[in-house]
Amino acid sequence: MPDTTNASPMPMHNDKPFYGYHVDAIQEQYAQRAAPSVVSFFMERLTPGMSVLDCGCGPGTITQGIARAVAPGNVIGCDLEPGMVARAAALAEDADLPNLSFQVGNILDLPFEDNTFDAVVSCAVTEHLSEPVKAMSELGRVVKPGGIVGITRTDWSATLVSPPCDALTRFFDLFERGFHLQGGTMNGGKHLGGMLRDAGLTVVDLFPAFGSAHTPEAVDNMVGGWAEWIENLPLFDRIIEEGMVDRATLDAMCAEMREWAAQPGAFAATAGCRAIARKD
Ligand SMILES: C[S@@+](CC[C@H](N)C(=O)[O-])C[C@H]1O[C@@H](n2cnc3c(N)ncnc32)[C@H](O)[C@@H]1O
């Protein structure tokens, strides 16, 4: 029987984390992400000596960039998935960042005192949650008065794809339906400002941003990465069990997506929103 509850902070499916961040191929993808490209809007507000929390840090490569920017200020990366925390600590071993540490922590119930950090950031995490406002309140709880909270959140209701690709359209739809099964959504970026206000924070900056790929290597990397999600994530096993699609169709979609990505001139972009909020 599929696990249809969302009671656990780490949604599981057949004893595996539903979102699949334990899978090596998925961790490798997130380890490519660097602070200057993903959180430049947050980094520009940091100064040396600030204490920072990166919540839902994944393999921690973004967190490393933040730790470099605020050294000697203390930076903690926390994540619900112990495998991600172990990967983050291992990747940081040779980085010579004594001000950086990683620990397990749930964004809905953070293991930190009130008013602990000068700044808090969370990238691509609240999409997974049925209670994103509760998570943002929790980020607000642990930041000091006058401190800032930076959030990125996808909104894949806006996607740009040229030339058209039926398999990509189907992928976006199925992925969103998979997120819905656990109460999350990939399409909530447009609501980020309202969520932060509901969490009791003051929004000081809010803007849309597209992540895109247009060089052959980047398109191959991005779309090939999505095909790896289809092939690896327990979320897609669950989607099959729910009768939304079968494995043969998913395999054919992966082949079509890879073929699409290999053609000259292929272009794909997906939207999101970024916000800075302040605790008054
Ligand atoms: C899409 S990855 C993003 C990783 C990194 N922040 C980045 O932008 O590259 C989402 C991360 O959020 C973590 N996560 C999901 N739910 C969480 C929760 N309730 N508390 C803390 N982390 C969570 C996952 O384990 C995963 O590492």
The ligand as an SDF file (V2000), in Angstrom:
LIG
                    3D

 27 29  0  0  0  0  0  0  0  0999 V2000
   15.6910   21.0430   -3.5610 C   0  0  0  0  0  0  0  0  0  0  0  0
   16.7990   20.6840   -2.2640 S   0  0  0  0  0  0  0  0  0  0  0  0
   17.6060   22.2700   -2.1130 C   0  0  0  0  0  0  0  0  0  0  0  0
   18.9940   22.1870   -1.4880 C   0  0  0  0  0  0  0  0  0  0  0  0
   19.7050   23.5420   -1.4240 C   0  0  0  0  0  0  0  0  0  0  0  0
   19.0320   24.4620   -0.5230 N   0  0  0  0  0  0  0  0  0  0  0  0
   19.7870   24.1440   -2.8060 C   0  0  0  0  0  0  0  0  0  0  0  0
   19.0650   25.1110   -3.0800 O   0  0  0  0  0  0  0  0  0  0  0  0
   20.5850   23.6510   -3.6050 O   0  0  0  0  0  0  0  0  0  0  0  0
   15.6950   20.6950   -0.8860 C   0  0  0  0  0  0  0  0  0  0  0  0
   16.3350   20.3430    0.4280 C   0  0  0  0  0  0  0  0  0  0  0  0
   15.3920   20.6110    1.4690 O   0  0  0  0  0  0  0  0  0  0  0  0
   15.4960   19.5790    2.4290 C   0  0  0  0  0  0  0  0  0  0  0  0
   14.2430   19.5590    3.1950 N   0  0  0  0  0  0  0  0  0  0  0  0
   13.0360   19.1110    2.8030 C   0  0  0  0  0  0  0  0  0  0  0  0
   12.1460   19.2430    3.7990 N   0  0  0  0  0  0  0  0  0  0  0  0
   12.8050   19.8130    4.8420 C   0  0  0  0  0  0  0  0  0  0  0  0
   12.4240   20.2070    6.1650 C   0  0  0  0  0  0  0  0  0  0  0  0
   11.1830   20.0100    6.6170 N   0  0  0  0  0  0  0  0  0  0  0  0
   13.3650   20.7460    6.9650 N   0  0  0  0  0  0  0  0  0  0  0  0
   14.6460   20.9200    6.5270 C   0  0  0  0  0  0  0  0  0  0  0  0
   15.0580   20.5650    5.2940 N   0  0  0  0  0  0  0  0  0  0  0  0
   14.1490   20.0130    4.4630 C   0  0  0  0  0  0  0  0  0  0  0  0
   15.7450   18.3370    1.5970 C   0  0  0  0  0  0  0  0  0  0  0  0
   16.2860   17.2760    2.3540 O   0  0  0  0  0  0  0  0  0  0  0  0
   16.7090   18.8720    0.5400 C   0  0  0  0  0  0  0  0  0  0  0  0
   18.0550   18.7450    0.9320 O   0  0  0  0  0  0  0  0  0  0  0  0
  1  2  1  0
  2  3  1  0
  2 10  1  0
  3  4  1  0
  4  5  1  0
  5  6  1  0
  5  7  1  0
  7  8  2  0
  7  9  1  0
 10 11  1  0
 11 12  1  0
 11 26  1  0
 12 13  1  0
 13 14  1  0
 13 24  1  0
 14 15  1  0
 14 23  1  0
 15 16  2  0
 16 17  1  0
 17 18  1  0
 17 23  2  0
 18 19  1  0
 18 20  2  0
 20 21  1  0
 21 22  2  0
 22 23  1  0
 24 25  1  0
 24 26  1  0
 26 27  1  0
M  CHG  2   2   1   9  -1
M  END
$$$$
